[in-house]
Every structure is written in C-alpha cells, then in structure tokens.
Amino acid sequence: MGKKVKKRKQYRGAAKWFEYLLARGFISCLQRVPIGMSYRLGRGVGWLSWKLLKRRRCTVEKNLRIIYKHLEAQSQLPELSLHDGVRETFMRIGANLLCGFSFKRLSEAKIQDHLIVEGVDVLDTALSQQKGVIAVLSHMGPWEALAHLNRFSTLYGINAPFGAIYRRFNNDYLDDWFVGEREALGTRLFESRHKFYGPADFVRNGGILGVLSDQRASGGEAIEFFGHAVNGTPLPGLLHLRTKAPWLAVSLSTVGFCRWRMRFIPMSQLNDGDATNRKTLAVHCGDAVETALSESIYDGFWFHNRFR
C-alpha cells in the first residue's frame, strides 16, 4: 500500500466544519427528493443556468463547436443545432446531477426501472480472466449512480467488488463523510495522490476499478480528442499494463424521462510487447472516452475548457 496522505491543517477548522455541515445538509435534502421531481427540477435549473450564465454558456458552445466539426468530418450529423445542443447540455447536466443523488433512496428493483445496463457480456468476458477489470469512466450522465453499482450488480450476475480513484476534497470533514458514504455502498475509494500499490492490489484481487479519464490532465500527454489537441491521462493504461487486467470503457446516456443506459464498451488489450509508452496509453484512453461520449454528447460535462 502507498503511504497514507497526511491531512493538512488548512483543510480543517471551524470554517471547514461549517462548510461541511452546509454541504452535507444540502446533499441529504437532494437525496430525499423523488427522482421524477429531481429530473424536472434539474432540467429547469439547467435551463435557467443556460439563460443566466453567459460565460459558462460560451464555454459549452466552444466545446460543442469543436465536437460538431469533428462529427461532421466523420459524416455524423449532430442531433441538434449548436444553439439547441448547448441548451440541452445545460438541461441534461442539471437533471443528471440532481437525479444522481436521488438514486440513494431507490431500491435495487427501482434502480433497474431507471437504469438499463448493456454490454454485460463484455464485462463478464473481462472478469472471466480473473485478473480484475479497469473501467475507463467519464463525467457523463448521472455519474453519481455509478456509486450504487455494487447494490444491484448481482442482479446481472456480476460478483466483483467495485472501487474508484478519486480526488480528495480540500475539506477533511467533507472528505471523510464522502468516503464513508461510498464505502457504505460497497465502493472502495483510493486517493489520486496515492501510489499505484493500493489500486493495483485491488484490481489484482478481482476488483473492478473505475478511473474518471475525461478531464484535462495536468502533466498528462498531448493527444487528439475529437480532432483537437488536448492533454490526456495515461493512468488507466498504466494500471492496465501493471496489473495485466483487461480494461473497458463505460458510457452513461439519457434515453428518456428518468431513464438512462449504461453500456460497457470493449477496448483493445495491450501487452508489454506493444509500443506502450505514456503517450500511446493516453491515446488509447482518449479514444475510449471519445467513443463513450459520442454515444450521447449532450450528457457530457462540457462546462470547463476541455480544448485549448
């Protein structure tokens, strides 16, 4: 295991405690809202944000313009005009964020009413190698729902522990609560600042490790993403090579009112004999994320400057 990261003094204190209480109270309230109401409220909040947040609207429009240009070059016509696509992105993000919290109160059977799972055979094939699995994830759809995979996965014949790499909060009280909530749901968390030992051991012991890989990576590798130069992370690929575990991508798309589709997507497997430098690994990860997001671009989180 890597060394435990020491808690910093600036991440504790009365101000951080008050911040934690506010956040916990707000999230606890959101978790109690029925999912149908969360969906409608989220789309309304998204529409209002689209109208009022000019700077964010410009950022989303810039990102989608690049994606539209790439899709059109691939002879794939976008579903909506750019103007309507920007508005729909805001509304979906609003609904996805709020509904993600509502999954906390749903039973396993109710979760199945709202979340369709496809490509289970892809995951079964990967797990059959008995080396664990690395899942390349994106901030896409109600990604908070991914924390509940352990609760209903056995209904699909998936009998493996779930884990994820996450970025620690700059508030120790909030971080401890967040980790406790996830682990109560059966999801093991590993800090992104830790070394590979913990996550790698988890995978080698048969776990499914999720790695969010769609954000701009400081210190990452220059790759092409939707036809544009960005910095991409090689982390999932490095874990893939170190553990010899198969890897796959996951998409999470809106398919109707309060209904989403989660799909496991196969990825080409690499080995030590391949040209596997950091850049090559980052390219493979970027391609996987692009494939997942292309299934429903308006479900992606495009509120930051992804393309430089």
Residue, then its C-alpha position, 0 to 999 in steps of 0.5 A: m500500500g502507498k503511504k497514507v496522505k497526511k491531512r493538512k491543517q488548512y483543510r480543517g477548522a471551524a470554517k471547514w466544519f461549517e462548510y461541511l455541515l452546509a454541504r452535507g445538509f444540502i446533499s441529504c435534502l437532494q437525496r430525499v427528493p423523488i427522482g421524477m421531481s429531481y429530473r424536472l427540477g434539474r432540467g429547469v435549473g439547467w435551463l435557467s443556468w443556460k439563460l443566466l450564465k453567459r460565460r459558462r454558456c460560451t464555454v459549452e458552445k466552444n466545446l460543442r463547436i469543436i465536437y460538431k466539426h469533428l462529427e461532421a468530418q466523420s459524416q455524423l450529423p449532430e442531433l441538434s443545432l449548436h444553439d439547441g445542443v448547448r441548451e440541452t447540455f445545460m438541461r441534461i447536466g442539471a437533471n443528471l446531477l440532481c437525479g444522481f443523488s436521488f438514486k440513494r433512496l431507490s431500491e435495487a428493483k427501482i434502480q433497474d426501472h431507471l437504469i438499463v445496463e448493456g454490454v454485460d457480456v463484455l464485462d463478464t468476458a473481462l472478469s472471466q480472466q480473473k485478473g480484475v477489470i479497469a473501467v475507463l469512466s467519464h463525467m457523463g450522465p448521472w455519474e453519481a449512480l455509478a456509486h450504487l453499482n455494487r447494490f444491484s450488480t448481482l442482479y446481472g450476475i456480476n460478483a466483483p467488488f467495485g472501487a474508484i480513484y478519486r480526488r480528495f476534497n480540500n475539506d477533511y470533514l467533507d472528505d471523510w463523510f464522502v468516503g464513508e458514504r461510498e464505502a457504505l455502498g460497497t465502493r472502495l475509494f483510493e486517493s489520486r495522490h496515492k501510489f499505484y500499490g493500493p489500486a493495483d492490489f485491488v484490481r489484482n484481487g478481482g476488483i473492478l476499478g473505475v478511473l474518471s479519464d475525461q478531464r484535462a490532465s495536468g502533466g498528462e500527454a498531448i493527444e487528439f480528442f475529437g480532432h483537437a489537441v488536448n492533454g490526456t491521462p495515461l493512468p488507466g493504461l498504466l494500471h492496465l499494463r501493471t496489473k495485466a487486467p483487461w480494461l473497458a470503457v463505460s458510457l452513461s446516456t439519457v434515453g428518456f424521462c428518468r431513464w438512462r443506459m449504461r453500456f460497457i464498451p470493449m477496448s483493445q488489450l495491450n501487452d508489454g510487447d506493444a509500443t506502450n509508452r505514456k503517450t500511446l496509453a493516453v491515446h488509447c484512453g482518449d479514444a475510449v472516452e471519445t467513443a463513450l461520449s459520442e454515444s450521447i454528447y449532450d450528457g457530457f460535462w462540457f462546462h470547463n475548457r476541455f480544448r485549448 
